[in-house]
Amino acid sequence: MTVEFNADLLVKYDTYGPRYTSYPTAVEFSGSFGEAEYRRELGQSNQLQTPLSLYFHIPFCKSLCFYCACAKIITHKQERSIPYLERIHTEIARQAELVDPNREVSQLHFGGGTPTFLHDEQLSALLWEISRNFTLAPPESREFSIEIDPRAVRKTTIPLLYELGFNRISLGVQDFDPKVQRAVNRIQSVEQTFAVIDAARAAGYRSTNVDLIYGLPYQTVESFSRTLDTILSKRPERLAIYNYAHMPDKVKAQKLINDDDLPSPETKLAILEMTVGRLQGAGYVYLGMDHFALPDDELTLAKHNGQLQRNFQGYSTYADTDLIGIGMTSIGKTNHSFSQNMRQEDDYFAAIDSGSLAIARGYQLSFDDRIRRDVIQSLMCQNEVVYETISARYGIDFFDYFYREMRQLAGMAMDNLVFINAHRVAVTPTGQLLLRNIAMVFDAYLHPTESQHQFSKVI
């Protein structure tokens, strides 16, 4: 579906809201959900024999990117990672003891931080521990991905990761403009970036994703257009174009960015319009929520086949997996629950050293949560909700259950964001850039007066 850009509607609906990598969102997680609840949910999910997804948080970075809101540890000392990895290895074994060995790991993701902060021997040892404790799916039926900082790779890194089983990489770029790079403290050359893409293609990786951010200091339509031209010359299989969320009260590093240097709302909209038009003109398909992919990419095919899913790592083709999070701050999804590990390294170490898992908080989904999660997932991934599907799956009457929500959607239909008939609600080309707003209609936990302090702007 081609996205139609309507600046007036984007301004009208530009509010604060979740990105819906989960529902309910992490704001609702509570300390009342702990290890006992997690063990119960994982035990129940073992009976379903669904595949597994593993997420590993590697928090180390050699320098601070001022825009970054991720959990990170800034250090130049390689040995700084050794105590952390020792606990990671312990947590791997401890989590694996709870998993039925017949369940295969079909998806694996290393995020951070900078996963390639680790040297080759550490990466190899980590993959060995994973393969020793978990049953890995055959290479042809798994997606193993890793986030790459092109400034933190060695000549051996990309070939080694491929040998270890990774078949997808995601590169942080953000912007190539030198003035923008200096303002956010991320100096990264085109040559460094392209060397990684070339190495990945030479090694045989399935696809490369490139992350860009619009709304950073000093960006203009012209400057960001030049960055796009540079990236498109390499034609990566996937692109993620994120809206910079400036929240200095919540993200300490962002205090180092001067508010006056940020582009105006009008400039941000113009950058977004240019970007969407440029990528669609270059043949990329808009998947939703800032993500684009080439027509033959697996994500695009999954969207066409109705199999696209969304989780804490973004869009995925693996719908029925439980997600086990390993490392500090990592979030998991098990059966009908979410869980999150300790946020601080000291607390994480103490939990692992005590013989426990490191779960700090989580959430047990109610029946209503599960229905609403399904509806929001359908909107975010397939851009439609079929009433009969939801009604049959949960034994409800969709119109009775969502009477108030359907009345609210009627106003969006008048603005041509959605199309409503007797069988379904579908997102229109005009509504594509406002998926978050449409999904928010079905969110039972949103508090408009609090959203500004909890979530980023939708545009």
C-alpha positions as CSV (number, residue, x, y, z in Angstrom):
1,M,0.0,0.0,0.0
2,T,1.3,3.4,-1.0
3,V,1.4,5.9,1.9
4,E,-0.4,9.2,1.3
5,F,1.0,12.2,3.1
6,N,-1.4,14.7,4.6
7,A,0.4,17.3,6.7
8,D,-2.7,18.9,8.1
9,L,-3.9,15.5,9.5
10,L,-0.4,14.7,10.9
11,V,-0.5,18.0,12.8
12,K,-4.0,17.3,14.0
13,Y,-3.1,13.9,15.4
14,D,0.4,14.7,16.6
15,T,0.1,13.6,20.2
16,Y,2.1,11.4,22.6
17,G,1.6,7.6,22.4
18,P,3.2,4.1,22.7
19,R,5.0,2.4,19.9
20,Y,3.2,-0.8,20.8
21,T,6.1,-3.2,20.8
22,S,3.9,-4.8,23.5
23,Y,0.4,-4.5,24.8
24,P,0.0,-3.6,27.6
25,T,3.1,-1.4,27.3
26,A,6.1,-1.6,29.7
27,V,4.6,1.3,31.7
28,E,2.1,-1.2,33.2
29,F,4.8,-3.7,34.3
30,S,4.8,-4.2,38.1
31,G,7.0,-5.7,40.8
32,S,4.2,-8.0,41.8
33,F,5.1,-10.2,38.9
34,G,8.3,-12.0,39.7
35,E,10.3,-15.2,39.3
36,A,7.5,-17.5,40.6
37,E,5.0,-16.1,38.1
38,Y,7.6,-16.3,35.3
39,R,8.4,-19.9,36.1
40,R,4.6,-20.8,36.0
41,E,4.1,-19.1,32.7
42,L,7.1,-20.7,31.1
43,G,6.0,-24.1,32.4
44,Q,2.6,-23.7,30.8
45,S,4.1,-22.5,27.5
46,N,6.3,-25.6,27.4
47,Q,3.1,-27.7,26.9
48,L,2.4,-25.8,23.7
49,Q,5.9,-26.7,22.2
50,T,6.1,-23.4,20.3
51,P,9.5,-22.1,19.1
52,L,11.6,-19.8,21.1
53,S,13.2,-16.4,20.5
54,L,16.2,-15.2,22.6
55,Y,17.2,-11.6,23.2
56,F,20.6,-10.7,24.6
57,H,21.3,-7.2,25.9
58,I,25.0,-6.2,25.5
59,P,25.2,-2.7,27.1
60,F,28.8,-1.6,26.4
61,C,29.7,1.3,24.2
62,K,33.0,3.1,23.8
63,S,31.3,6.6,23.4
64,L,28.0,8.2,24.3
65,C,25.6,9.0,21.5
66,F,23.6,12.0,22.9
67,Y,20.2,10.9,21.5
68,C,20.4,7.3,22.7
69,A,17.8,6.2,25.3
70,C,19.0,2.6,25.5
71,A,20.5,1.1,28.7
72,K,24.2,1.4,28.2
73,I,27.6,1.4,29.9
74,I,30.2,3.7,28.5
75,T,33.8,2.4,28.7
76,H,36.9,1.9,26.7
77,K,38.1,-1.0,28.9
78,Q,37.5,-4.3,27.1
79,E,37.9,-6.2,30.4
80,R,34.9,-4.3,31.7
81,S,32.6,-6.8,29.9
82,I,34.1,-9.9,31.6
83,P,32.1,-9.9,34.8
84,Y,28.9,-9.2,32.8
85,L,29.5,-12.0,30.4
86,E,30.1,-14.4,33.3
87,R,26.6,-13.7,34.6
88,I,25.2,-13.9,31.1
89,H,26.6,-17.4,30.8
90,T,25.1,-18.4,34.1
91,E,21.7,-16.9,33.2
92,I,21.7,-18.9,29.9
93,A,22.1,-22.2,31.8
94,R,19.5,-21.2,34.4
95,Q,16.9,-20.2,31.8
96,A,17.6,-23.2,29.7
97,E,16.9,-25.5,32.6
98,L,13.3,-24.2,32.5
99,V,12.8,-24.9,28.8
100,D,11.6,-28.1,27.2
101,P,14.6,-29.2,25.1
102,N,12.3,-30.1,22.2
103,R,11.6,-26.4,21.8
104,E,13.8,-24.9,19.1
105,V,15.3,-21.4,19.1
106,S,14.2,-20.0,15.7
107,Q,15.0,-16.3,16.5
108,L,18.0,-14.8,18.2
109,H,18.9,-11.1,18.6
110,F,21.8,-9.3,20.1
111,G,21.1,-5.7,21.0
112,G,22.7,-3.0,23.1
113,G,24.7,-1.0,23.6
114,T,27.1,-2.2,21.1
115,P,27.2,-6.0,20.8
116,T,30.4,-5.8,18.7
117,F,32.1,-4.2,21.6
118,L,32.8,-7.8,22.5
119,H,36.0,-9.3,20.9
120,D,35.9,-12.4,18.7
121,E,36.6,-14.9,21.5
122,Q,33.9,-13.5,23.7
123,L,31.3,-13.6,20.8
124,S,32.3,-17.2,20.0
125,A,32.1,-18.3,23.6
126,L,28.7,-16.7,24.0
127,L,27.3,-18.5,20.9
128,W,28.8,-21.7,22.2
129,E,27.0,-21.3,25.5
130,I,23.7,-20.7,23.7
131,S,24.1,-23.7,21.4
132,R,25.2,-25.9,24.3
133,N,22.1,-25.0,26.4
134,F,19.4,-24.5,23.9
135,T,18.2,-26.5,20.9
136,L,18.8,-24.3,17.8
137,A,16.6,-24.5,14.8
138,P,18.2,-25.6,11.5
139,P,20.0,-22.7,9.7
140,E,17.4,-22.5,6.9
141,S,14.6,-21.9,9.3
142,R,16.0,-19.4,11.8
143,E,16.6,-15.6,12.0
144,F,19.7,-14.7,14.0
145,S,20.3,-10.9,13.9
146,I,22.7,-8.5,15.6
147,E,23.0,-4.8,15.9
148,I,26.2,-3.4,14.4
149,D,28.0,-0.1,15.1
150,P,30.3,0.2,12.0
151,R,32.8,2.1,14.2
152,A,33.2,-1.0,16.4
153,V,34.0,-3.8,14.0
154,R,37.2,-5.5,13.1
155,K,38.1,-7.1,9.8
156,T,37.2,-10.5,11.2
157,T,33.9,-9.4,12.9
158,I,31.4,-9.7,10.1
159,P,32.7,-13.1,8.6
160,L,33.0,-14.5,12.2
161,L,29.4,-13.5,13.1
162,Y,28.2,-15.3,9.9
163,E,30.2,-18.4,10.8
164,L,28.5,-18.3,14.3
165,G,25.1,-18.4,12.7
166,F,24.0,-14.8,12.3
167,N,22.2,-14.2,9.0
168,R,20.9,-10.6,9.4
169,I,22.6,-7.4,10.6
170,S,21.2,-4.0,11.5
171,L,23.5,-1.0,11.2
172,G,23.1,2.2,13.2
173,V,23.8,5.2,10.9
174,Q,21.3,8.0,12.0
175,D,22.8,10.6,9.7
176,F,25.9,11.2,7.5
177,D,25.9,15.0,7.8
178,P,29.1,16.0,9.6
179,K,27.4,18.9,11.5
180,V,24.6,16.6,12.7
181,Q,27.1,13.9,13.7
182,R,29.1,16.4,15.8
183,A,26.0,17.6,17.5
184,V,25.0,14.1,18.7
185,N,28.6,12.9,19.3
186,R,28.4,10.1,16.7
187,I,31.2,10.5,14.1
188,Q,30.8,7.8,11.5
189,S,32.1,7.8,8.0
190,V,30.4,6.6,4.8
191,E,33.4,4.4,4.2
192,Q,33.1,2.7,7.6
193,T,29.4,2.0,7.0
194,F,29.8,0.7,3.5
195,A,32.6,-1.5,4.4
196,V,30.3,-3.4,6.8
197,I,27.5,-3.7,4.2
198,D,30.0,-5.0,1.6
199,A,31.5,-7.5,4.1
200,A,28.0,-8.7,5.0
201,R,27.1,-9.3,1.3
202,A,30.4,-11.0,0.6
203,A,29.9,-13.3,3.6
204,G,26.3,-14.3,2.5
205,Y,24.0,-12.6,5.0
206,R,20.3,-12.7,4.1
207,S,19.7,-9.0,4.6
208,T,21.0,-5.7,6.0
209,N,18.9,-3.1,7.8
210,V,20.0,0.5,8.2
211,D,18.7,2.8,11.0
212,L,18.3,6.5,10.4
213,I,16.8,9.2,12.7
214,Y,15.0,12.3,11.6
215,G,14.5,15.3,14.0
216,L,18.2,15.5,15.1
217,P,20.0,18.8,15.6
218,Y,20.7,20.8,12.4
219,Q,18.9,18.5,10.1
220,T,17.2,20.0,7.1
221,V,15.3,18.5,4.2
222,E,18.3,19.0,2.0
223,S,20.8,17.5,4.4
224,F,18.7,14.4,5.2
225,S,18.0,14.0,1.5
226,R,21.8,13.7,0.9
227,T,22.0,11.0,3.6
228,L,19.2,9.1,1.9
229,D,20.9,9.4,-1.5
230,T,24.1,7.9,0.0
231,I,22.3,5.0,1.7
232,L,20.1,4.2,-1.3
233,S,23.2,3.9,-3.4
234,K,23.8,0.7,-1.5
235,R,20.1,-0.4,-1.6
236,P,19.9,-2.1,1.8
237,E,17.1,-4.7,2.1
238,R,15.5,-2.9,5.0
239,L,15.4,0.6,6.4
240,A,14.1,2.0,9.7
241,I,13.5,5.8,9.8
242,Y,12.9,6.7,13.4
243,N,11.5,9.9,14.7
244,Y,13.9,11.4,17.3
245,A,12.1,11.5,20.7
246,H,13.6,14.4,22.6
247,M,12.9,13.6,26.3
248,P,15.8,15.1,28.3
249,D,13.8,14.8,31.6
250,K,13.8,11.0,31.1
251,V,17.0,10.5,29.2
252,K,20.0,12.1,30.9
253,A,22.3,12.0,27.8
254,Q,19.8,14.1,25.8
255,K,20.5,17.1,28.1
256,L,23.6,17.4,26.0
257,I,21.5,18.3,23.0
258,N,20.6,22.0,22.7
259,D,16.9,22.4,22.2
260,D,17.4,25.4,20.0
261,D,19.4,23.3,17.5
262,L,16.5,20.9,16.8
263,P,14.5,21.3,13.6
264,S,11.1,22.9,13.9
265,P,8.0,20.7,13.8
266,E,7.4,22.0,10.2
267,T,10.8,20.9,9.1
268,K,10.4,17.5,10.7
269,L,7.2,17.0,8.8
270,A,8.9,18.1,5.6
271,I,11.7,15.7,6.2
272,L,9.3,12.9,6.8
273,E,7.3,13.7,3.7
274,M,10.5,13.8,1.6
275,T,11.7,10.5,3.1
276,V,8.5,8.6,2.5
277,G,8.2,9.8,-1.1
278,R,11.9,9.0,-1.8
279,L,11.8,5.5,-0.4
280,Q,8.5,4.6,-2.1
281,G,9.9,6.0,-5.3
282,A,13.0,3.8,-4.9
283,G,10.8,0.7,-4.7
284,Y,10.6,0.2,-0.9
285,V,7.4,-1.1,0.7
286,Y,6.2,0.7,3.8
287,L,5.6,-2.0,6.5
288,G,4.4,0.4,9.2
289,M,5.9,2.2,12.2
290,D,8.9,3.7,10.3
291,H,10.0,0.5,8.6
292,F,10.5,-0.1,4.9
293,A,11.7,-3.1,3.0
294,L,12.3,-4.2,-0.5
295,P,9.5,-6.1,-2.2
296,D,11.2,-9.5,-2.1
297,D,12.3,-9.2,1.6
298,E,10.9,-11.7,4.0
299,L,9.2,-8.9,6.1
300,T,7.4,-7.7,3.0
301,L,6.3,-11.2,2.1
302,A,5.1,-11.8,5.6
303,K,3.0,-8.6,5.5
304,H,1.4,-9.7,2.2
305,N,0.8,-13.2,3.6
306,G,-0.7,-11.9,6.9
307,Q,2.2,-13.3,9.0
308,L,4.0,-10.1,10.0
309,Q,4.3,-9.7,13.8
310,R,5.6,-7.0,16.1
311,N,7.7,-7.5,19.3
312,F,10.3,-5.6,21.3
313,Q,12.8,-5.8,18.5
314,G,10.4,-4.3,15.9
315,Y,8.8,-6.3,13.1
316,S,9.3,-10.0,12.8
317,T,8.2,-13.0,10.7
318,Y,8.1,-15.3,13.8
319,A,4.6,-15.1,15.2
320,D,4.3,-17.9,17.7
321,T,7.5,-17.7,19.6
322,D,8.0,-17.1,23.3
323,L,10.7,-14.5,23.9
324,I,13.3,-15.0,26.6
325,G,15.2,-11.9,27.6
326,I,18.8,-12.3,28.9
327,G,20.9,-9.6,30.4
328,M,20.2,-6.4,32.3
329,T,16.9,-4.6,31.3
330,S,16.0,-7.4,28.8
331,I,12.3,-7.9,28.3
332,G,10.7,-11.3,27.6
333,K,7.2,-12.5,26.5
334,T,6.2,-15.9,27.9
335,N,2.7,-17.4,27.3
336,H,0.3,-14.7,28.6
337,S,2.9,-12.6,30.4
338,F,5.8,-10.1,30.0
339,S,8.8,-9.9,32.2
340,Q,11.8,-7.6,32.6
341,N,15.2,-8.1,34.1
342,M,16.9,-5.8,36.6
343,R,17.8,-2.4,35.2
344,Q,21.0,-1.8,37.0
345,E,24.1,-3.9,36.6
346,D,24.8,-4.3,40.3
347,D,21.2,-5.5,40.9
348,Y,21.5,-7.9,37.9
349,F,24.8,-9.3,39.3
350,A,23.3,-9.7,42.8
351,A,20.3,-11.6,41.5
352,I,22.3,-14.0,39.3
353,D,24.9,-14.5,42.1
354,S,22.2,-15.4,44.5
355,G,21.1,-18.3,42.4
356,S,17.9,-16.6,41.1
357,L,16.7,-15.4,37.8
358,A,17.1,-11.6,37.4
359,I,13.4,-10.7,36.9
360,A,12.5,-7.4,38.5
361,R,9.0,-6.9,37.2
362,G,6.5,-8.0,34.7
363,Y,2.8,-8.3,33.8
364,Q,0.2,-11.0,33.7
365,L,-2.3,-10.4,30.8
366,S,-6.0,-10.6,31.5
367,F,-8.5,-12.0,29.0
368,D,-9.3,-8.4,28.0
369,D,-5.6,-7.6,27.5
370,R,-5.2,-10.6,25.2
371,I,-8.1,-9.5,23.0
372,R,-6.9,-5.9,22.8
373,R,-3.3,-7.1,22.2
374,D,-4.6,-9.1,19.2
375,V,-6.5,-6.2,17.8
376,I,-3.6,-3.8,18.2
377,Q,-1.2,-6.3,16.7
378,S,-3.5,-6.8,13.7
379,L,-3.6,-3.1,13.1
380,M,0.1,-2.5,13.5
381,C,1.1,-5.5,11.2
382,Q,-1.8,-6.2,8.8
383,N,-3.4,-2.7,8.9
384,E,-6.8,-4.2,9.5
385,V,-9.0,-5.9,12.0
386,V,-11.5,-8.5,10.8
387,Y,-14.4,-8.6,13.2
388,E,-15.3,-12.2,12.7
389,T,-11.7,-13.4,13.4
390,I,-11.6,-11.7,16.8
391,S,-15.1,-12.7,17.7
392,A,-14.5,-16.4,16.9
393,R,-11.1,-16.5,18.5
394,Y,-12.3,-15.1,21.9
395,G,-16.0,-16.0,21.9
396,I,-17.2,-12.4,21.9
397,D,-19.3,-10.1,19.8
398,F,-16.8,-7.6,18.4
399,F,-19.4,-4.8,18.0
400,D,-20.7,-5.2,21.5
401,Y,-17.3,-5.6,23.1
402,F,-15.8,-2.6,21.3
403,Y,-18.9,-0.3,21.0
404,R,-17.1,2.7,22.5
405,E,-14.0,2.2,20.4
406,M,-16.0,1.8,17.1
407,R,-17.7,5.2,17.8
408,Q,-14.3,6.8,18.3
409,L,-13.0,5.2,15.1
410,A,-15.9,6.8,13.2
411,G,-14.3,10.2,13.7
412,M,-11.1,8.8,12.2
413,A,-13.1,7.4,9.3
414,M,-14.3,10.9,8.6
415,D,-10.7,12.0,8.4
416,N,-10.0,9.1,6.0
417,L,-7.6,7.4,8.4
418,V,-9.6,4.2,8.4
419,F,-12.2,2.5,6.3
420,I,-15.0,0.8,8.2
421,N,-17.6,-1.7,6.8
422,A,-19.6,-4.6,8.1
423,H,-16.7,-6.9,8.1
424,R,-13.5,-5.0,9.1
425,V,-11.7,-1.9,10.0
426,A,-8.8,-1.1,7.6
427,V,-6.1,1.5,7.7
428,T,-6.2,3.8,4.6
429,P,-3.1,5.1,2.8
430,T,-3.7,8.4,4.6
431,G,-3.8,6.6,8.0
432,Q,-0.5,4.6,7.5
433,L,1.7,7.2,9.2
434,L,-0.8,7.4,12.1
435,L,-0.9,3.7,13.0
436,R,-0.1,4.5,16.6
437,N,-3.1,6.9,16.9
438,I,-5.4,4.3,15.5
439,A,-4.1,1.6,17.8
440,M,-4.4,3.9,20.8
441,V,-8.2,3.7,20.4
442,F,-8.1,0.1,21.7
443,D,-5.7,0.8,24.6
444,A,-7.5,0.5,27.9
445,Y,-4.6,2.0,29.9
446,L,-3.9,5.3,28.2
447,H,-4.1,8.3,30.5
448,P,-4.0,11.4,28.2
449,T,-2.7,13.7,31.0
450,E,0.2,11.3,31.7
451,S,1.1,10.2,28.1
452,Q,3.4,13.3,27.5
453,H,5.6,12.1,30.3
454,Q,5.6,8.4,29.4
455,F,5.7,8.3,25.6
456,S,7.2,10.0,22.6
457,K,5.4,12.1,20.0
458,V,3.8,10.0,17.2
459,I,5.2,12.2,14.5
